[in-house]
Amino acid sequence: MFELPQFSELPEAPDESDTEGCIQCQMGSKLVLFITGNCHWQCDYCPLSETRRDIDWMFANERRCESFDEVIEEARAMRATGAGITGGDPLMARERTLQGISRLKEEFGPGFHIHMYTSIPFREEWAADFAESGLDEIRFHFLDLDAEKYRDTISACSKAGIITGVEIPCEPDREDDLLILLEELREFDISFLNVNELEITVGNHDNMELRGFNLSTEITAGASGSSEIALSMRDRVQAAERGDPDPVDGMIREPYGFHLKFCTAVYKDSGQMRRRFLRRGEATIAPHEILTDDGTLVFGAVDSAEESMEEWMDEITRVTGLPRRFLLWDDKSKRIEMPLSVAEAIAEEVSAPVSMVEVLPTHERLEVTMVRLNST
Protein backbone atom coordinates (compact mmCIF):
# COMPACT_ATOMS: atom_id res chain seq x y z
CA MET A 1 0.00 0.00 0.00
CA PHE A 2 1.24 3.51 -0.82
CA GLU A 3 2.31 5.57 2.18
CA LEU A 4 3.47 9.14 2.50
CA PRO A 5 7.12 9.41 3.65
CA GLN A 6 7.32 10.18 7.33
CA PHE A 7 9.80 9.92 10.16
CA SER A 8 9.58 6.52 11.83
CA GLU A 9 10.02 7.96 15.30
CA LEU A 10 8.77 11.28 16.58
CA PRO A 11 11.32 13.31 18.56
CA GLU A 12 10.76 15.51 21.59
CA ALA A 13 8.31 13.76 23.86
CA PRO A 14 6.51 16.19 26.18
CA ASP A 15 8.58 17.46 29.08
CA GLU A 16 7.06 17.49 32.57
CA SER A 17 7.55 21.29 32.62
CA ASP A 18 5.73 21.90 29.34
CA THR A 19 2.53 23.92 29.49
CA GLU A 20 -0.81 22.18 29.06
CA GLY A 21 -1.16 23.89 25.69
CA CYS A 22 2.08 22.31 24.45
CA ILE A 23 1.23 18.89 25.84
CA GLN A 24 -2.15 18.81 24.13
CA CYS A 25 -0.64 20.03 20.85
CA GLN A 26 1.87 17.20 20.95
CA MET A 27 -0.99 14.77 21.58
CA GLY A 28 -2.73 16.11 18.47
CA SER A 29 -5.83 16.82 20.55
CA LYS A 30 -5.97 20.61 20.15
CA LEU A 31 -8.34 22.23 17.68
CA VAL A 32 -6.51 24.92 15.68
CA LEU A 33 -8.86 27.91 15.61
CA PHE A 34 -7.68 30.46 13.03
CA ILE A 35 -9.82 33.38 14.11
CA THR A 36 -8.90 35.90 11.37
CA GLY A 37 -6.31 36.45 8.67
CA ASN A 38 -5.96 40.12 9.54
CA CYS A 39 -2.73 41.28 11.15
CA HIS A 40 -0.31 44.20 11.30
CA TRP A 41 2.07 42.25 9.01
CA GLN A 42 5.34 43.38 10.54
CA CYS A 43 6.95 39.93 10.47
CA ASP A 44 8.85 39.09 7.30
CA TYR A 45 9.03 35.43 8.34
CA CYS A 46 5.25 34.96 8.58
CA PRO A 47 4.49 31.48 7.14
CA LEU A 48 0.89 32.19 6.10
CA SER A 49 -0.06 31.57 2.49
CA GLU A 50 -1.96 34.10 0.40
CA THR A 51 -5.15 32.06 0.82
CA ARG A 52 -5.29 33.16 4.48
CA ARG A 53 -3.16 36.27 4.72
CA ASP A 54 -5.14 39.50 5.26
CA ILE A 55 -8.47 37.72 4.70
CA ASP A 56 -11.04 37.94 7.49
CA TRP A 57 -12.04 34.29 7.40
CA MET A 58 -12.29 31.83 10.26
CA PHE A 59 -10.97 28.26 10.07
CA ALA A 60 -11.27 25.36 12.50
CA ASN A 61 -8.35 23.12 11.56
CA GLU A 62 -8.55 23.00 7.74
CA ARG A 63 -12.29 23.76 7.63
CA ARG A 64 -13.54 27.24 6.79
CA CYS A 65 -16.28 28.17 9.25
CA GLU A 66 -19.03 30.76 9.06
CA SER A 67 -20.16 30.31 12.67
CA PHE A 68 -19.04 28.97 16.02
CA ASP A 69 -21.57 26.17 15.63
CA GLU A 70 -19.37 24.87 12.79
CA VAL A 71 -16.26 25.35 14.93
CA ILE A 72 -17.84 23.24 17.68
CA GLU A 73 -18.83 20.62 15.11
CA GLU A 74 -15.20 20.35 13.99
CA ALA A 75 -14.00 20.14 17.60
CA ARG A 76 -16.37 17.22 18.15
CA ALA A 77 -15.24 15.56 14.91
CA MET A 78 -11.66 15.32 16.23
CA ARG A 79 -12.61 14.77 19.91
CA ALA A 80 -10.67 17.90 20.83
CA THR A 81 -9.51 18.40 24.41
CA GLY A 82 -8.73 22.07 23.84
CA ALA A 83 -8.12 24.79 21.26
CA GLY A 84 -5.25 27.01 20.18
CA ILE A 85 -6.42 30.39 18.88
CA THR A 86 -4.25 31.94 16.21
CA GLY A 87 -4.29 34.09 13.06
CA GLY A 88 -3.32 36.62 11.66
CA ASP A 89 -3.63 38.08 15.09
CA PRO A 90 -6.66 37.29 17.30
CA LEU A 91 -6.52 40.82 18.73
CA MET A 92 -7.52 42.12 15.29
CA ALA A 93 -10.89 40.43 15.97
CA ARG A 94 -11.00 40.77 19.74
CA GLU A 95 -14.76 40.50 20.23
CA ARG A 96 -14.96 37.45 17.99
CA THR A 97 -12.08 35.89 19.91
CA LEU A 98 -13.75 36.50 23.27
CA GLN A 99 -16.99 35.04 21.91
CA GLY A 100 -15.16 31.97 20.61
CA ILE A 101 -13.45 31.31 23.95
CA SER A 102 -16.75 31.64 25.80
CA ARG A 103 -18.65 29.39 23.37
CA LEU A 104 -16.04 26.64 23.54
CA LYS A 105 -15.97 26.74 27.34
CA GLU A 106 -19.77 26.66 27.50
CA GLU A 107 -19.93 23.71 25.12
CA PHE A 108 -17.09 21.56 26.46
CA GLY A 109 -16.70 22.72 30.05
CA PRO A 110 -13.95 24.40 32.10
CA GLY A 111 -11.50 21.54 31.48
CA PHE A 112 -11.37 22.36 27.76
CA HIS A 113 -7.96 24.07 27.60
CA ILE A 114 -7.64 27.20 25.45
CA HIS A 115 -4.45 29.07 24.61
CA MET A 116 -4.02 32.09 22.36
CA TYR A 117 -1.20 33.75 20.40
CA THR A 118 -0.81 37.48 19.89
CA SER A 119 1.91 39.95 18.96
CA ILE A 120 -0.04 43.00 20.15
CA PRO A 121 0.72 44.58 23.57
CA PHE A 122 -2.94 45.24 24.29
CA ARG A 123 -4.57 47.36 27.01
CA GLU A 124 -4.00 46.04 30.52
CA GLU A 125 -7.73 46.08 31.34
CA TRP A 126 -8.41 43.65 28.50
CA ALA A 127 -6.53 40.91 30.38
CA ALA A 128 -9.48 40.56 32.77
CA ASP A 129 -11.84 40.19 29.80
CA PHE A 130 -9.84 37.27 28.43
CA ALA A 131 -9.59 35.67 31.87
CA GLU A 132 -13.35 35.98 32.43
CA SER A 133 -14.12 34.49 29.03
CA GLY A 134 -12.11 31.40 30.00
CA LEU A 135 -8.68 31.85 28.39
CA ASP A 136 -6.22 29.53 30.14
CA GLU A 137 -2.92 30.45 28.51
CA ILE A 138 -1.51 33.29 26.40
CA ARG A 139 1.65 33.39 24.29
CA PHE A 140 3.17 36.70 23.27
CA HIS A 141 5.14 37.03 20.07
CA PHE A 142 7.61 39.92 20.45
CA LEU A 143 7.83 42.08 17.34
CA ASP A 144 11.51 42.79 16.59
CA LEU A 145 12.33 41.06 19.91
CA ASP A 146 11.33 44.26 21.72
CA ALA A 147 10.33 42.88 25.12
CA GLU A 148 9.84 46.12 27.02
CA LYS A 149 6.66 47.23 25.26
CA TYR A 150 4.97 43.98 26.33
CA ARG A 151 5.95 44.15 30.01
CA ASP A 152 2.76 45.76 31.37
CA THR A 153 0.41 43.59 29.30
CA ILE A 154 2.25 40.44 30.37
CA SER A 155 2.00 41.45 34.02
CA ALA A 156 -1.71 42.16 33.68
CA CYS A 157 -2.36 38.75 32.10
CA SER A 158 -0.41 36.95 34.79
CA LYS A 159 -2.23 38.85 37.56
CA ALA A 160 -5.55 37.95 35.91
CA GLY A 161 -4.71 34.27 36.38
CA ILE A 162 -3.78 33.44 32.79
CA ILE A 163 -0.69 31.25 32.33
CA THR A 164 1.55 33.71 30.49
CA GLY A 165 4.58 33.17 28.31
CA VAL A 166 6.49 34.14 25.19
CA GLU A 167 6.74 32.27 21.89
CA ILE A 168 9.17 33.35 19.17
CA PRO A 169 10.88 31.90 16.12
CA CYS A 170 14.65 31.44 16.32
CA GLU A 171 16.06 33.71 13.61
CA PRO A 172 19.53 32.45 12.61
CA ASP A 173 20.93 35.97 12.10
CA ARG A 174 19.87 37.25 15.53
CA GLU A 175 21.75 35.03 17.95
CA ASP A 176 23.13 37.93 20.02
CA ASP A 177 19.69 39.56 20.29
CA LEU A 178 18.11 36.27 21.35
CA LEU A 179 20.67 35.72 24.09
CA ILE A 180 20.13 39.28 25.34
CA LEU A 181 16.36 38.63 25.35
CA LEU A 182 16.94 35.54 27.44
CA GLU A 183 18.47 37.70 30.18
CA GLU A 184 15.81 40.42 29.86
CA LEU A 185 13.06 37.90 30.47
CA ARG A 186 14.37 37.22 33.96
CA GLU A 187 12.49 40.35 35.02
CA PHE A 188 9.21 39.39 33.35
CA ASP A 189 6.26 37.64 34.97
CA ILE A 190 6.25 34.65 32.60
CA SER A 191 6.04 30.90 33.11
CA PHE A 192 7.60 29.78 29.84
CA LEU A 193 9.52 30.71 26.72
CA ASN A 194 8.82 28.65 23.60
CA VAL A 195 11.46 28.90 20.88
CA ASN A 196 10.42 27.56 17.48
CA GLU A 197 12.74 26.53 14.70
CA LEU A 198 12.29 29.13 11.95
CA GLU A 199 10.43 27.59 9.02
CA ILE A 200 10.85 28.49 5.36
CA THR A 201 7.48 28.16 3.65
CA VAL A 202 5.72 29.15 0.44
CA GLY A 203 4.39 32.19 2.30
CA ASN A 204 7.77 33.57 3.41
CA HIS A 205 10.26 32.04 0.97
CA ASP A 206 11.10 35.26 -0.87
CA ASN A 207 11.74 37.20 2.34
CA MET A 208 13.84 34.40 3.80
CA GLU A 209 15.88 34.22 0.61
CA LEU A 210 16.57 37.96 0.86
CA ARG A 211 17.93 37.40 4.37
CA GLY A 212 20.16 34.61 3.11
CA PHE A 213 18.45 31.74 4.89
CA ASN A 214 18.61 28.22 3.47
CA LEU A 215 16.87 24.99 4.44
CA SER A 216 18.84 23.00 7.00
CA THR A 217 18.11 19.67 5.25
CA GLU A 218 16.05 18.35 2.37
CA ILE A 219 13.45 16.75 4.67
CA THR A 220 12.56 19.69 6.89
CA ALA A 221 11.34 23.26 6.42
CA GLY A 222 13.70 24.49 9.15
CA ALA A 223 16.12 27.32 8.33
CA SER A 224 19.78 26.42 8.57
CA GLY A 225 21.32 27.55 11.86
CA SER A 226 18.02 28.07 13.67
CA SER A 227 17.97 24.82 15.64
CA GLU A 228 21.58 25.20 16.79
CA ILE A 229 20.87 28.59 18.40
CA ALA A 230 17.62 27.37 19.96
CA LEU A 231 19.35 24.33 21.46
CA SER A 232 22.10 26.49 22.96
CA MET A 233 19.42 28.70 24.55
CA ARG A 234 17.60 25.69 25.95
CA ASP A 235 20.83 24.19 27.28
CA ARG A 236 21.71 27.49 28.97
CA VAL A 237 18.37 27.65 30.79
CA GLN A 238 18.56 24.01 31.83
CA ALA A 239 22.16 24.35 33.05
CA ALA A 240 21.22 27.41 35.12
CA GLU A 241 18.29 25.50 36.64
CA ARG A 242 20.66 22.71 37.74
CA GLY A 243 23.41 25.08 38.85
CA ASP A 244 25.80 23.68 36.23
CA PRO A 245 28.30 25.59 34.04
CA ASP A 246 26.90 26.76 30.69
CA PRO A 247 27.86 24.29 27.93
CA VAL A 248 29.11 27.15 25.68
CA ASP A 249 30.91 29.68 27.88
CA GLY A 250 31.27 27.76 31.13
CA MET A 251 29.57 30.41 33.25
CA ILE A 252 27.31 29.44 36.15
CA ARG A 253 24.14 31.54 36.01
CA GLU A 254 21.25 32.03 38.36
CA PRO A 255 18.07 30.11 37.41
CA TYR A 256 15.93 32.00 34.90
CA GLY A 257 12.61 31.32 36.58
CA PHE A 258 10.84 30.06 33.46
CA HIS A 259 10.78 26.91 31.35
CA LEU A 260 12.27 27.02 27.83
CA LYS A 261 10.86 24.65 25.22
CA PHE A 262 12.36 24.19 21.75
CA CYS A 263 9.96 23.02 19.04
CA THR A 264 11.45 21.83 15.73
CA ALA A 265 9.98 22.16 12.26
CA VAL A 266 10.12 18.36 11.95
CA TYR A 267 7.97 17.91 15.02
CA LYS A 268 5.39 20.46 13.94
CA ASP A 269 5.06 18.82 10.51
CA SER A 270 5.55 15.14 11.27
CA GLY A 271 4.37 15.08 14.84
CA GLN A 272 1.63 17.48 15.82
CA MET A 273 -0.22 17.56 12.49
CA ARG A 274 -0.01 13.82 11.89
CA ARG A 275 -1.32 13.08 15.38
CA ARG A 276 -4.19 15.51 14.83
CA PHE A 277 -5.05 13.76 11.54
CA LEU A 278 -4.86 10.36 13.25
CA ARG A 279 -7.18 11.58 15.98
CA ARG A 280 -9.73 12.94 13.53
CA GLY A 281 -9.44 9.84 11.37
CA GLU A 282 -10.11 7.56 14.34
CA ALA A 283 -13.21 9.59 15.20
CA THR A 284 -14.69 9.81 11.69
CA ILE A 285 -13.52 6.66 9.85
CA ALA A 286 -16.18 4.93 7.75
CA PRO A 287 -16.62 1.10 7.68
CA HIS A 288 -15.00 0.81 4.24
CA GLU A 289 -11.89 2.88 5.04
CA ILE A 290 -8.42 2.07 6.39
CA LEU A 291 -6.58 4.54 8.62
CA THR A 292 -2.85 4.56 7.79
CA ASP A 293 0.03 5.27 10.14
CA ASP A 294 0.39 8.65 8.43
CA GLY A 295 -3.13 9.67 9.43
CA THR A 296 -4.69 9.34 5.97
CA LEU A 297 -7.75 7.29 4.95
CA VAL A 298 -7.51 4.72 2.15
CA PHE A 299 -10.33 2.99 0.28
CA GLY A 300 -11.29 1.64 -3.13
CA ALA A 301 -13.65 3.31 -5.59
CA VAL A 302 -15.54 2.57 -8.82
CA ASP A 303 -16.55 5.44 -11.09
CA SER A 304 -20.26 5.49 -11.84
CA ALA A 305 -22.96 7.67 -13.31
CA GLU A 306 -25.56 8.63 -10.73
CA GLU A 307 -28.40 6.99 -12.63
CA SER A 308 -26.61 3.59 -12.62
CA MET A 309 -25.20 3.86 -9.09
CA GLU A 310 -27.91 1.76 -7.41
CA GLU A 311 -27.56 -0.98 -10.02
CA TRP A 312 -23.78 -1.04 -9.52
CA MET A 313 -24.11 -1.27 -5.75
CA ASP A 314 -26.66 -4.07 -5.96
CA GLU A 315 -24.35 -6.01 -8.31
CA ILE A 316 -21.28 -5.53 -6.07
CA THR A 317 -23.25 -6.66 -3.03
CA ARG A 318 -24.59 -9.72 -4.86
CA VAL A 319 -21.26 -10.82 -6.34
CA THR A 320 -19.00 -10.18 -3.35
CA GLY A 321 -21.41 -10.75 -0.47
CA LEU A 322 -20.34 -7.40 0.97
CA PRO A 323 -22.94 -5.83 3.30
CA ARG A 324 -24.45 -2.67 1.82
CA ARG A 325 -23.17 -0.54 4.73
CA PHE A 326 -19.63 -1.01 3.38
CA LEU A 327 -20.55 0.86 0.17
CA LEU A 328 -20.86 4.64 0.00
CA TRP A 329 -21.94 6.86 -2.86
CA ASP A 330 -19.80 10.00 -3.26
CA ASP A 331 -22.01 12.41 -5.17
CA LYS A 332 -19.27 15.01 -5.59
CA SER A 333 -16.73 12.65 -7.17
CA LYS A 334 -19.37 10.43 -8.83
CA ARG A 335 -17.94 7.19 -7.53
CA ILE A 336 -18.89 4.28 -5.28
CA GLU A 337 -16.51 3.90 -2.33
CA MET A 338 -15.77 0.44 -0.93
CA PRO A 339 -13.04 -1.47 0.95
CA LEU A 340 -9.78 -1.46 -0.98
CA SER A 341 -9.60 -5.26 -0.94
CA VAL A 342 -12.97 -5.46 -2.73
CA ALA A 343 -11.91 -2.88 -5.33
CA GLU A 344 -8.74 -4.88 -6.03
CA ALA A 345 -10.74 -8.11 -6.39
CA ILE A 346 -13.20 -6.71 -8.95
CA ALA A 347 -10.84 -4.33 -10.79
CA GLU A 348 -10.34 -6.54 -13.85
CA GLU A 349 -13.94 -7.74 -13.91
CA VAL A 350 -15.73 -4.43 -14.44
CA SER A 351 -15.86 -2.03 -17.35
CA ALA A 352 -15.55 1.16 -15.26
CA PRO A 353 -12.42 2.78 -13.79
CA VAL A 354 -11.47 1.28 -10.42
CA SER A 355 -9.04 3.13 -8.14
CA MET A 356 -7.28 3.18 -4.82
CA VAL A 357 -7.96 6.58 -3.19
CA GLU A 358 -6.17 8.23 -0.28
CA VAL A 359 -7.62 11.29 1.45
CA LEU A 360 -6.83 13.41 4.46
CA PRO A 361 -9.41 12.96 7.27
CA THR A 362 -10.33 16.64 7.16
CA HIS A 363 -13.80 18.11 6.71
CA GLU A 364 -13.11 18.59 2.99
CA ARG A 365 -11.43 15.15 2.67
CA LEU A 366 -8.61 16.47 0.51
CA GLU A 367 -7.53 13.79 -1.96
CA VAL A 368 -3.76 13.23 -1.84
CA THR A 369 -3.39 10.04 -3.92
CA MET A 370 -5.36 8.22 -6.61
CA VAL A 371 -3.97 5.04 -8.22
CA ARG A 372 -5.86 3.35 -11.06
CA LEU A 373 -6.28 -0.39 -10.46
CA ASN A 374 -7.41 -1.36 -13.94
CA SER A 375 -6.84 -0.21 -17.51
CA THR A 376 -10.43 0.82 -18.26
Number of C-alpha atoms within 10 A of each C-alpha: 6 12 13 12 9 15 13 8 8 12 13 13 11 16 11 8 14 17 21 18 21 20 17 21 24 21 18 23 25 28 27 24 26 25 26 26 23 19 21 11 12 10 14 13 20 20 16 16 12 11 10 18 19 17 13 16 18 23 22 23 23 17 18 15 20 11 11 17 14 15 24 19 13 24 24 16 19 24 18 22 19 23 24 24 25 21 27 26 23 25 23 19 17 15 10 16 24 19 14 22 26 18 18 23 19 13 11 16 12 14 11 19 23 24 24 24 21 22 22 19 19 16 10 15 12 15 22 18 14 24 20 16 18 25 26 22 23 25 21 22 21 20 15 9 14 12 18 12 14 18 16 16 19 27 17 20 25 21 15 19 16 22 23 26 26 22 21 19 20 25 23 21 14 12 18 11 13 21 15 11 14 17 11 13 20 14 10 19 20 21 17 22 22 24 25 21 29 28 28 25 18 11 18 17 18 15 15 20 11 8 13 12 22 16 18 16 10 7 12 16 20 23 23 19 19 25 23 14 21 28 18 16 23 19 16 26 23 18 20 18 17 12 14 15 14 18 12 10 8 11 14 16 16 14 15 19 17 19 19 26 24 19 20 23 20 19 19 16 14 20 24 21 20 21 20 26 24 24 20 26 23 18 14 17 14 18 13 19 20 19 20 16 15 19 23 26 27 27 23 28 30 25 19 22 12 15 8 9 18 14 12 17 21 13 12 19 16 12 10 11 9 16 10 13 11 14 21 17 19 14 12 6 10 15 21 23 24 27 21 20 13 16 23 17 11 17 22 15 10 12 13 14 17 29 23 23 20 24 18 21 26 21 15 11 14 13 15 12 16 17 12 15 19 17 10 11
